[in-house]
Amino acid sequence: MTNLYDAHRQWARRPPDERFASLPAMYDFAKARREQSSEEVRSLQHVALTVTPEGAVAMNGETPPAHLTNWAFGQLATVVGAPARYLRTLPPDMVKDCLTYGLHRSAERCKVMIRASPFANGSGEQLWASAFTGPAYGRIWDADVIESLTQAILGTTWRVPEAIPTHGSESSGLYASDRDMFAFLVNDEQPVEVGNAKLGRGFFIWNSETGAATFGLTTFLYNYVCGNHIVWGAEQVQELKIVHRLKAPDRFYRDAIPILNRFVENRSLAESVKDAVGRAMQTKVGTSIEEILGWFAAKPFTKREVIAGYQAGQTEGEDTSTVWGMLQGLTAHARGLKHTDTRVGLERRAGALLA
């Protein structure tokens, strides 16, 4: 047996505006954030900085400029080899000059994520440079994690455990910010018998869209959860982590979701996903691009999208002669699209191929 403190640390440090009373509320927050986000790969030499009249460091001095979040500022400083803590003590103009010097000397590329948030008075949008990651960063969106979690526990007795109010908030166990998310759920109404003990089941699930953390899922049996969310007497603790590399979104659906569904006893969903993936791997669409285009002719994809998906799948070593291989290629191509609505639309159409 062991005691787990992951949820306790979240309970102890999260401010009120990062706490959510329900999964739907947390999903709405994450979904809105995703819809406001776009990403593109840039050469660091082409990242220009400016200082706004308010004294903030912003990217590409256009109108409106994209202000650097505190997290993105630290990432950018790390990319160019500058000490972020020291830079934060300097005047803004000097900070801009130091970072610009490092950017112009770099031959690297980075994936930049920009977010838009409306002004409180409704007069427009404020742009934020929210993340600077490697060009092969595989972004798993918090909204996808929360949506999958919601579907997994639908109709079950899984719940967020009660907690002592802290930081002026009664909400604990569900957290999300501009950097990451974390959820803690338990089920003690159908205990698991281990020897003479009857143990509840619980899990932590976490993620970061910005490179602040891996995706992770920890499942466990437990004896007791106290009001400050320490898990006492945990057994059979198992953890899955997915580093945000190129194929991280694929691994999320292929590995993490089936594990989560089995653990919450939503086996029918897990088996249906497994069966659908198996069929997609066996279904042939063609051995040449001409045959593949013919197979897709009656489906809601343009010729350009199919060719781009085929090329992306070939680049990533997928078997593009199958439905599964083309699905992987199409989603890989979608990740590189600049506009959120275009990207999400292609991802949804590609995902529908599993049906």
C-alpha positions as CSV (number, residue, x, y, z in Angstrom):
1,M,0.0,0.0,0.0
2,T,1.0,3.6,-0.6
3,N,-0.4,7.1,-0.1
4,L,-0.9,9.4,-3.1
5,Y,-0.5,13.1,-2.9
6,D,-1.0,14.3,-6.5
7,A,-4.6,15.5,-6.0
8,H,-3.7,17.0,-2.6
9,R,-1.0,19.2,-4.2
10,Q,-3.7,20.4,-6.7
11,W,-6.1,21.0,-3.9
12,A,-3.5,23.0,-1.9
13,R,-2.3,25.3,-4.7
14,R,-5.0,26.0,-7.2
15,P,-6.6,29.5,-7.0
16,P,-10.4,29.9,-7.2
17,D,-10.5,30.8,-10.9
18,E,-8.8,27.4,-11.8
19,R,-11.4,25.3,-9.9
20,F,-14.6,24.0,-11.5
21,A,-17.7,22.6,-9.9
22,S,-18.5,20.2,-12.7
23,L,-17.1,18.5,-15.8
24,P,-19.5,20.3,-18.2
25,A,-18.2,23.7,-16.8
26,M,-14.6,22.6,-17.2
27,Y,-15.3,21.3,-20.7
28,D,-16.9,24.6,-21.7
29,F,-13.8,26.5,-20.5
30,A,-11.4,24.2,-22.4
31,K,-13.5,24.1,-25.5
32,A,-13.7,27.9,-25.8
33,R,-9.9,28.0,-25.3
34,R,-9.4,25.5,-28.1
35,E,-11.7,27.4,-30.5
36,Q,-9.7,30.6,-29.7
37,S,-6.4,28.9,-30.5
38,S,-4.3,28.5,-33.6
39,E,-0.8,27.1,-34.2
40,E,1.9,27.3,-36.8
41,V,5.6,26.4,-37.1
42,R,7.9,29.3,-37.5
43,S,11.6,29.9,-37.8
44,L,12.9,31.6,-34.6
45,Q,14.6,34.1,-36.8
46,H,11.2,35.2,-38.0
47,V,9.8,35.8,-34.5
48,A,9.8,39.6,-34.0
49,L,9.2,41.2,-30.6
50,T,8.0,44.6,-29.5
51,V,7.2,46.4,-26.3
52,T,3.6,47.6,-26.0
53,P,2.7,51.1,-24.6
54,E,1.8,49.3,-21.4
55,G,5.3,47.9,-21.1
56,A,4.4,44.3,-22.0
57,V,6.7,42.2,-24.3
58,A,4.6,41.1,-27.3
59,M,5.3,39.1,-30.5
60,N,5.4,40.5,-34.0
61,G,4.6,44.2,-33.5
62,E,1.5,44.1,-35.7
63,T,-1.9,45.4,-34.7
64,P,-2.9,43.9,-32.5
65,P,0.3,42.4,-31.0
66,A,0.3,39.0,-29.4
67,H,1.3,39.5,-25.7
68,L,3.5,36.8,-24.3
69,T,2.0,34.9,-21.4
70,N,4.2,34.3,-18.4
71,W,4.6,30.7,-19.3
72,A,5.3,31.4,-23.0
73,F,7.9,34.0,-22.0
74,G,9.8,31.3,-19.9
75,Q,9.6,28.9,-22.9
76,L,10.9,31.5,-25.3
77,A,13.8,32.4,-23.0
78,T,14.7,28.7,-22.6
79,V,14.7,28.3,-26.4
80,V,17.2,31.0,-26.9
81,G,19.3,30.0,-23.9
82,A,18.5,33.1,-21.7
83,P,17.8,33.0,-18.0
84,A,14.0,33.8,-17.7
85,R,14.2,34.7,-14.0
86,Y,16.9,37.3,-14.6
87,L,15.2,38.7,-17.6
88,R,12.1,39.4,-15.6
89,T,14.1,41.8,-13.5
90,L,15.1,44.0,-16.5
91,P,13.3,46.8,-18.2
92,P,11.0,45.7,-21.0
93,D,13.1,47.3,-23.8
94,M,16.2,45.5,-22.6
95,V,14.3,42.2,-22.3
96,K,13.1,42.6,-25.9
97,D,16.7,43.3,-27.1
98,C,18.2,40.3,-25.3
99,L,15.6,37.9,-26.6
100,T,15.8,39.4,-30.2
101,Y,19.6,38.9,-30.1
102,G,19.1,35.2,-29.3
103,L,16.3,34.7,-31.8
104,H,18.3,36.2,-34.7
105,R,21.3,33.9,-33.9
106,S,19.1,30.7,-33.9
107,A,18.6,28.4,-36.8
108,E,15.9,26.4,-35.0
109,R,12.1,26.3,-35.6
110,C,9.3,26.3,-33.1
111,K,5.6,25.7,-33.0
112,V,3.8,28.9,-31.8
113,M,0.3,28.7,-30.3
114,I,-1.7,32.0,-30.4
115,R,-4.9,32.5,-28.4
116,A,-7.5,35.2,-28.8
117,S,-9.6,36.4,-25.9
118,P,-12.3,39.0,-26.1
119,F,-11.9,42.3,-24.3
120,A,-14.3,42.8,-21.4
121,N,-16.0,45.8,-23.0
122,G,-16.6,43.8,-26.3
123,S,-14.4,46.2,-28.3
124,G,-12.3,43.4,-29.9
125,E,-9.9,40.7,-29.1
126,Q,-6.6,40.4,-27.2
127,L,-4.1,38.0,-28.8
128,W,-1.7,36.0,-26.6
129,A,1.3,34.0,-27.5
130,S,0.6,31.1,-25.2
131,A,3.3,28.5,-26.1
132,F,6.6,28.0,-27.9
133,T,7.3,24.3,-28.3
134,G,9.4,22.2,-30.7
135,P,8.2,21.8,-34.3
136,A,7.2,18.1,-33.7
137,Y,5.2,18.9,-30.6
138,G,2.1,16.7,-30.6
139,R,-0.7,18.7,-29.0
140,I,-3.4,16.8,-27.0
141,W,-6.1,19.3,-26.4
142,D,-7.6,19.6,-22.9
143,A,-11.1,19.8,-24.4
144,D,-10.6,16.4,-26.0
145,V,-9.4,14.9,-22.7
146,I,-12.3,16.3,-20.8
147,E,-14.8,15.3,-23.5
148,S,-13.5,11.7,-23.5
149,L,-13.5,11.6,-19.7
150,T,-17.2,12.8,-19.6
151,Q,-18.2,10.1,-22.1
152,A,-16.4,7.4,-20.2
153,I,-18.2,8.1,-16.9
154,L,-21.6,8.9,-18.4
155,G,-24.3,6.9,-16.6
156,T,-22.0,5.6,-13.9
157,T,-21.5,6.4,-10.2
158,W,-18.1,8.0,-10.7
159,R,-17.8,11.3,-8.9
160,V,-15.4,14.0,-7.7
161,P,-14.7,13.2,-4.0
162,E,-15.7,15.8,-1.4
163,A,-13.1,18.2,-0.1
164,I,-12.6,20.8,2.6
165,P,-13.1,24.3,1.1
166,T,-9.8,26.1,0.4
167,H,-8.6,29.3,-1.2
168,G,-12.1,30.7,-0.8
169,S,-13.7,28.0,-3.0
170,E,-15.8,24.9,-2.4
171,S,-14.8,23.4,-5.7
172,S,-12.0,20.9,-5.7
173,G,-10.9,17.9,-7.8
174,L,-11.5,19.5,-11.2
175,Y,-8.9,22.1,-12.3
176,A,-7.9,23.9,-15.5
177,S,-5.9,27.0,-16.4
178,D,-4.3,28.6,-19.4
179,R,-1.5,26.0,-19.0
180,D,-2.9,22.7,-17.9
181,M,-5.8,20.6,-16.5
182,F,-6.2,17.9,-13.8
183,A,-9.2,15.8,-12.7
184,F,-9.6,13.4,-9.8
185,L,-12.6,11.0,-9.7
186,V,-13.5,8.1,-7.5
187,N,-16.1,5.3,-7.3
188,D,-16.7,3.7,-3.9
189,E,-20.2,2.3,-4.5
190,Q,-18.9,-0.8,-6.2
191,P,-15.9,-1.7,-4.1
192,V,-13.2,-4.2,-5.2
193,E,-12.5,-6.9,-2.7
194,V,-8.7,-7.4,-2.0
195,G,-8.3,-9.9,0.7
196,N,-10.5,-8.8,3.6
197,A,-10.6,-5.2,2.4
198,K,-13.1,-3.5,0.2
199,L,-11.4,-0.8,-1.8
200,G,-12.8,2.0,-3.9
201,R,-11.5,2.8,-7.4
202,G,-10.0,6.2,-8.4
203,F,-8.0,7.9,-11.0
204,F,-6.1,11.1,-11.8
205,I,-6.0,12.4,-15.4
206,W,-4.0,15.4,-16.4
207,N,-2.7,17.2,-19.5
208,S,-1.1,20.4,-20.8
209,E,-1.7,22.0,-24.2
210,T,1.3,24.3,-23.7
211,G,4.2,21.9,-22.9
212,A,3.8,22.4,-19.1
213,A,3.3,18.7,-18.5
214,T,2.8,15.3,-20.2
215,F,-0.6,13.7,-20.7
216,G,-1.1,11.2,-17.8
217,L,-3.6,8.8,-16.4
218,T,-3.1,7.1,-13.0
219,T,-5.5,4.4,-11.9
220,F,-5.6,2.9,-8.4
221,L,-7.6,1.2,-5.7
222,Y,-7.8,3.0,-2.4
223,N,-8.9,2.7,1.2
224,Y,-9.8,6.3,2.0
225,V,-9.8,9.8,0.6
226,C,-9.6,12.6,3.2
227,G,-10.9,16.2,2.9
228,N,-7.7,17.5,1.6
229,H,-7.6,14.9,-1.2
230,I,-4.8,12.7,0.1
231,V,-5.5,9.1,-1.1
232,W,-4.7,6.7,1.7
233,G,-3.9,3.0,1.3
234,A,-3.7,2.9,-2.5
235,E,-3.0,-0.4,-4.2
236,Q,-2.5,-1.6,-7.8
237,V,-1.4,1.9,-8.8
238,Q,-0.8,2.0,-12.6
239,E,0.3,5.0,-14.6
240,L,0.3,5.8,-18.3
241,K,2.2,8.9,-19.5
242,I,2.3,10.2,-23.1
243,V,5.0,12.7,-24.0
244,H,3.8,15.3,-26.4
245,R,5.7,14.1,-29.4
246,L,4.5,13.9,-33.0
247,K,2.0,11.0,-32.6
248,A,0.9,11.9,-29.0
249,P,-2.8,12.6,-30.1
250,D,-3.0,9.2,-31.8
251,R,-1.6,7.4,-28.7
252,F,-4.2,9.3,-26.6
253,Y,-7.0,7.6,-28.5
254,R,-5.3,4.3,-29.1
255,D,-3.8,3.7,-25.6
256,A,-5.2,6.0,-23.0
257,I,-9.0,6.0,-23.8
258,P,-9.4,2.2,-23.9
259,I,-7.6,2.0,-20.5
260,L,-9.8,4.6,-19.0
261,N,-13.0,3.0,-20.4
262,R,-12.0,-0.4,-19.1
263,F,-11.2,1.0,-15.7
264,V,-14.6,2.8,-15.3
265,E,-16.3,-0.4,-16.5
266,N,-17.6,1.2,-19.7
267,R,-16.4,-1.9,-21.5
268,S,-18.9,-1.7,-24.4
269,L,-17.4,1.7,-25.5
270,A,-13.8,0.3,-25.2
271,E,-14.7,-2.8,-27.2
272,S,-16.5,-0.7,-29.9
273,V,-13.4,1.5,-30.3
274,K,-11.1,-1.6,-30.5
275,D,-13.4,-3.2,-33.1
276,A,-13.6,-0.1,-35.2
277,V,-9.8,0.4,-35.2
278,G,-9.3,-3.3,-36.1
279,R,-11.7,-2.9,-39.0
280,A,-10.0,0.3,-40.2
281,M,-6.6,-1.5,-40.2
282,Q,-8.0,-4.3,-42.3
283,T,-10.1,-2.2,-44.8
284,K,-8.1,-1.5,-48.0
285,V,-8.7,1.8,-49.8
286,G,-6.1,1.3,-52.6
287,T,-2.5,0.6,-53.4
288,S,-1.9,3.8,-55.5
289,I,-3.0,7.4,-55.0
290,E,-5.3,7.1,-58.0
291,E,-7.1,4.1,-56.3
292,I,-7.2,6.0,-53.0
293,L,-8.7,9.1,-54.7
294,G,-11.4,6.8,-56.2
295,W,-12.2,5.3,-52.8
296,F,-12.6,8.8,-51.3
297,A,-14.6,10.2,-54.3
298,A,-18.0,9.7,-52.6
299,K,-16.8,10.9,-49.2
300,P,-16.7,14.5,-47.8
301,F,-13.0,15.2,-48.6
302,T,-11.5,17.4,-51.3
303,K,-8.9,16.0,-53.7
304,R,-6.3,18.3,-52.1
305,E,-7.1,17.0,-48.6
306,V,-6.8,13.3,-49.7
307,I,-3.5,13.9,-51.4
308,A,-2.1,15.9,-48.4
309,G,-3.3,13.2,-46.0
310,Y,-1.7,10.5,-48.2
311,Q,1.6,12.4,-48.3
312,A,1.5,13.1,-44.5
313,G,0.8,9.4,-43.8
314,Q,3.7,8.3,-46.1
315,T,6.0,10.7,-44.3
316,E,5.0,9.3,-40.9
317,G,5.4,5.7,-42.0
318,E,1.7,4.7,-42.0
319,D,0.2,2.1,-44.2
320,T,-1.8,4.5,-46.4
321,S,-3.4,1.6,-48.3
322,T,-5.8,1.2,-45.3
323,V,-8.5,3.3,-43.8
324,W,-6.5,3.5,-40.6
325,G,-3.4,4.7,-42.4
326,M,-5.3,7.4,-44.3
327,L,-7.0,8.5,-41.1
328,Q,-3.6,8.9,-39.4
329,G,-2.4,10.9,-42.5
330,L,-5.4,13.2,-42.6
331,T,-5.2,14.0,-38.9
332,A,-1.4,14.6,-39.2
333,H,-2.2,17.0,-42.1
334,A,-4.9,18.7,-40.0
335,R,-2.5,19.4,-37.2
336,G,-0.6,21.7,-39.5
337,L,-3.6,23.8,-40.6
338,K,-3.5,27.4,-39.3
339,H,-7.2,28.1,-38.8
340,T,-9.0,26.3,-35.9
341,D,-12.3,25.7,-37.7
342,T,-10.6,24.2,-40.7
343,R,-8.5,22.0,-38.6
344,V,-11.3,20.8,-36.4
345,G,-13.6,20.2,-39.4
346,L,-11.0,17.9,-41.1
347,E,-10.3,16.1,-37.8
348,R,-14.0,15.3,-37.3
349,R,-14.4,14.1,-40.9
350,A,-11.3,11.9,-40.6
351,G,-12.5,10.5,-37.3
352,A,-15.9,9.6,-38.9
353,L,-14.0,7.1,-41.1
354,L,-14.0,4.8,-38.1
355,A,-17.7,4.4,-38.5
